Amino acid sequence: MISIGIITRGKYGLRLIDNIRSNSNFNVSSIELSESLPDFIEDPAEFVAGLNLDKSFFSKDLIITYTMHPDLTPVIVRLAGENGSHAVIIAGVAAKAGVKMSF
């Protein structure tokens, strides 16, 4: 069975979780990030470590992240690769480092 990990942020990602659970037999789990994050995170790896996320989450076959944050998204992709995930989808907006996004 395919395992999917979805990182939600506020309301973003919740509809996807419902759709996958309703329309497939995939194993879906999720992590919720706060909708309000600092605009700039000086040390993203330290910030993510401070969230005390279960590393096994990042070993899912597919990770879909609604992080929508230019500092955190690369760290999440790295964690997925280090922990055996086969693919990462960055959903939401196209983010560029150093560009402030409005939500």
C-alpha positions in Angstrom: 0.0 0.0 0.0 1.3 3.5 -0.8 1.9 5.7 2.2 1.5 9.5 1.9 2.5 12.1 4.4 0.9 15.5 4.1 2.3 18.6 5.8 -0.6 21.0 6.3 -0.4 24.7 7.2 -3.6 26.2 8.5 -6.4 25.1 6.1 -4.0 24.3 3.3 -3.8 20.5 2.7 -7.0 19.5 4.7 -9.1 19.1 1.6 -6.4 16.9 0.0 -6.3 14.6 3.0 -10.1 14.2 2.8 -10.0 13.5 -0.9 -7.3 10.9 -0.7 -8.9 9.1 2.2 -12.3 9.1 0.4 -11.1 8.1 -3.0 -8.2 5.6 -2.4 -7.0 3.0 0.0 -3.6 4.8 0.5 -2.3 5.2 4.0 -2.4 8.9 4.8 -0.9 10.7 7.8 -0.3 14.4 8.4 1.6 16.9 10.3 0.1 20.3 11.0 2.3 23.5 10.9 1.1 26.8 12.3 -0.4 29.1 9.7 1.6 32.0 11.2 5.3 31.5 10.8 8.1 34.2 10.8 8.7 35.8 7.5 12.4 34.9 7.7 13.8 31.9 9.6 17.5 32.4 10.4 18.3 28.7 10.9 15.5 26.6 9.3 17.1 23.2 10.3 17.1 24.3 13.9 13.5 25.6 13.6 12.4 22.2 12.2 14.3 20.3 14.9 12.5 22.4 17.5 9.2 21.2 16.1 10.1 17.7 17.4 8.7 16.0 14.3 8.7 12.2 14.1 11.4 11.4 11.6 9.5 8.3 10.5 6.9 10.6 9.0 9.5 11.5 6.3 9.9 7.9 5.3 6.5 7.8 3.5 6.5 6.9 -0.2 5.3 10.4 -1.0 5.5 13.6 1.0 3.2 16.5 0.0 4.0 19.7 1.7 1.9 22.9 2.0 4.7 24.6 3.9 4.7 27.6 1.5 7.7 29.0 3.2 11.0 29.6 1.3 13.1 28.8 4.3 11.4 25.6 5.5 10.5 23.9 2.3 14.1 23.0 1.4 14.7 21.5 4.9 11.6 19.3 4.5 12.7 18.1 1.1 16.1 17.2 2.6 14.5 15.3 5.5 12.4 13.4 3.1 15.4 12.4 1.0 17.5 11.4 4.1 14.7 9.3 5.5 13.8 7.3 2.4 10.8 9.1 0.9 10.5 8.4 -2.9 9.1 11.8 -3.9 8.1 15.2 -2.6 5.4 17.4 -4.0 5.5 21.1 -3.0 1.9 22.2 -3.2 0.5 25.7 -3.0 2.6 28.6 -4.3 5.8 28.9 -6.1 8.2 30.3 -3.6 11.5 32.0 -4.1 13.9 32.6 -1.3 13.9 36.2 -0.1 10.5 37.0 -1.7 7.8 37.9 0.7 4.5 36.1 -0.1 1.0 37.2 0.8 -1.5 34.6 1.9 
